Amino acid sequence: MKLFVGMDVSLEKSALCVLSEHGEVVKEAEVACEPEAIGAFLCALAGEVALIGLEAGPLSQWLHRALTEAGF
């Protein structure tokens, strides 16, 4: 199943909402705003992460780079 992830980035924690390809909410969580923690969350999902949407802003630039380098 393809999954689509939306992220609201803040200094300490990021809120993640995972939707199925049918638009159903699969999972919601708050994780530490660190690439390793977010990567672990994404890898534990039951499905293929097709797309990740991050809010635009200075807090998401370094996170985008790190997640891209990690293969997301």
Wavefront OBJ file of the C-alpha trace (Angstrom):
o trace
v 0.000 0.000 0.000
v 1.303 3.447 -0.873
v 1.503 5.886 2.036
v 1.598 9.666 2.050
v 3.115 11.487 5.025
v 2.536 15.084 6.085
v 4.899 16.695 8.575
v 4.505 19.765 10.770
v 8.045 20.641 11.871
v 8.941 22.448 15.101
v 12.081 22.806 17.206
v 11.712 19.758 19.433
v 9.015 17.541 17.916
v 7.411 16.994 14.549
v 3.799 15.959 14.080
v 3.325 13.304 11.396
v 0.102 12.204 9.737
v 0.149 9.150 7.480
v -2.558 8.671 4.846
v -3.241 5.592 2.752
v -3.578 5.817 -1.021
v -7.330 5.852 -0.388
v -7.134 8.991 1.776
v -7.655 7.220 5.095
v -5.625 8.235 8.145
v -3.340 5.298 8.920
v -1.338 6.756 11.797
v -0.653 10.011 13.608
v 2.332 10.600 15.874
v 4.729 13.108 17.358
v 8.413 12.239 17.133
v 11.631 14.021 17.974
v 12.628 16.465 15.252
v 15.701 14.440 14.319
v 16.271 12.608 11.021
v 17.045 9.351 12.836
v 13.792 9.391 14.824
v 11.703 10.328 11.802
v 13.463 7.717 9.659
v 12.775 5.017 12.253
v 9.101 5.996 12.320
v 8.868 5.879 8.525
v 10.649 2.508 8.284
v 8.256 0.978 10.830
v 5.190 1.800 8.711
v 3.401 -1.077 6.997
v 3.559 0.106 3.420
v 5.634 2.045 0.909
v 6.172 5.732 1.630
v 5.341 7.305 -1.732
v 5.552 10.968 -0.737
v 6.504 13.104 2.243
v 5.257 16.668 2.512
v 7.054 19.093 4.812
v 5.946 22.579 5.645
v 8.136 25.214 4.019
v 10.375 27.147 6.363
v 13.837 27.401 7.880
v 13.239 24.496 10.266
v 12.479 22.051 7.466
v 15.424 22.760 5.143
v 18.041 20.717 7.003
v 15.489 17.996 7.716
v 14.619 17.729 4.021
v 18.278 17.326 3.145
v 18.847 14.640 5.796
v 15.748 12.634 4.851
v 16.653 12.830 1.147
v 20.149 11.537 1.911
v 18.549 8.699 3.909
v 16.547 7.646 0.842
v 13.156 9.168 1.598
l 1 2 3 4 5 6 7 8 9 10 11 12 13 14 15 16 17 18 19 20 21 22 23 24 25 26 27 28 29 30 31 32 33 34 35 36 37 38 39 40 41 42 43 44 45 46 47 48 49 50 51 52 53 54 55 56 57 58 59 60 61 62 63 64 65 66 67 68 69 70 71 72
